[in-house]
């Protein structure tokens, strides 16, 4: 309604874009008040949405192997009684731990990792791979567009200005060049994730 007051033609184009396809948008809400690594925030948010929607999230697996690596190590460890002891100490069952790793639960990951190492289970944490632009490109290519689960990606970045200030002052935490990588990811995939709202 407000757009129509300013530009009727723009309103018509927006309505046509929204109602011309029954498939949903992949809406990615980002809270700029959270002073965290931007790549990790995007990764975790998108992964959670895909799990909620029952959509295959394998396009993200290559970017953060920590959770699957710990799960695979413990489930294939030759002393399963020790593994169960580790999980019980952390308040986990095999099923709940598996679900926690699938949902990228960092808190449970850290608890189990530390407990396993204290019990003598050798685990070398793999480094996360890829950049934010790579994550956006992978998700857009695999899940957005013709004959895909989502018609397009819609990124809603709340408190964008505050996060920009944080990123400028805390490059190490936010991620080196994270804002540049965000816009590179968006512009290189504009046909599939060409919608971004900055609040």
QUIKA-V266182 format. One record per backbone hydrogen bond with DSSP energy under -0.5 kcal/mol. CO is the residue of the C=O (numbers start at 1). NH is the residue of the N-H. E is the energy in kcal/mol with one decimal. If there is no record, write none. Layout:
[[CO/NH/E] [CO/NH/E]]
//
This chain:
[[1/5/-1.3] [2/6/-0.8] [3/6/-0.9] [3/7/-3.5] [7/11/-1.9] [8/12/-2.1] [9/13/-2.1] [10/14/-2.3] [11/15/-2.5] [12/16/-2.3] [13/17/-2.1] [14/18/-2.4] [15/19/-2.7] [16/20/-1.0] [18/21/-0.5] [24/151/-2.0] [25/27/-1.2] [26/28/-0.6] [26/154/-2.5] [27/29/-0.7] [28/156/-2.1] [30/32/-0.8] [30/158/-2.4] [31/34/-1.6] [33/35/-0.7] [34/36/-1.9] [37/41/-2.1] [38/42/-2.5] [39/43/-2.7] [40/44/-2.8] [41/45/-2.3] [42/46/-2.8] [43/47/-2.5] [44/48/-2.2] [45/49/-2.0] [46/50/-2.5] [47/51/-2.1] [48/52/-2.2] [49/53/-2.3] [50/54/-0.6] [50/55/-2.8] [51/54/-0.6] [57/60/-2.3] [58/61/-0.9] [60/63/-1.9] [60/64/-0.6] [61/64/-0.8] [63/129/-1.6] [65/69/-2.3] [66/70/-2.3] [67/71/-2.1] [68/72/-2.5] [69/73/-2.2] [70/74/-2.4] [71/75/-2.4] [72/76/-1.3] [74/77/-0.8] [78/80/-0.6] [79/82/-0.6] [79/83/-1.5] [80/84/-2.5] [81/85/-1.8] [82/86/-2.3] [83/87/-2.5] [84/88/-2.7] [85/89/-2.1] [86/90/-1.2] [87/92/-3.4] [88/91/-1.7] [93/97/-2.6] [94/98/-2.1] [95/99/-2.4] [96/100/-2.2] [97/101/-2.4] [98/102/-2.1] [99/103/-1.6] [100/105/-2.8] [101/104/-1.1] [104/106/-1.1] [105/109/-2.2] [106/110/-2.6] [107/111/-2.1] [108/112/-2.7] [109/113/-2.6] [110/114/-2.4] [111/115/-2.3] [112/116/-2.8] [113/117/-2.3] [114/118/-2.3] [115/119/-1.4] [116/121/-2.7] [117/120/-1.4] [120/122/-0.7] [123/125/-0.6] [131/135/-1.9] [132/136/-2.3] [133/137/-2.1] [134/138/-2.6] [135/139/-2.5] [136/140/-2.6] [137/141/-2.5] [138/142/-2.2] [139/143/-2.6] [140/144/-1.7] [143/150/-2.5] [145/148/-1.6] [150/145/-2.1] [152/26/-3.1] [153/155/-0.5] [153/195/-1.0] [154/28/-3.2] [154/156/-0.6] [155/157/-0.7] [155/197/-3.1] [156/30/-3.1] [156/158/-0.9] [157/160/-0.7] [157/199/-2.6] [158/32/-2.4] [159/163/-1.9] [160/164/-2.3] [161/165/-1.9] [162/166/-2.2] [163/167/-3.1] [164/168/-2.2] [165/169/-1.5] [166/170/-1.6] [170/174/-2.7] [171/175/-1.9] [174/38/-2.2] [174/39/-0.6] [175/178/-2.0] [177/181/-2.4] [178/182/-2.1] [179/183/-2.1] [180/184/-2.2] [181/185/-2.3] [182/186/-1.9] [183/187/-2.8] [184/188/-2.1] [185/189/-0.5] [186/189/-0.8] [187/190/-1.0] [189/192/-1.8] [189/193/-2.9] [190/194/-0.6] [192/153/-2.4] [194/196/-0.5] [195/155/-2.1] [196/198/-0.5] [197/157/-2.9] [197/199/-0.6]]
//
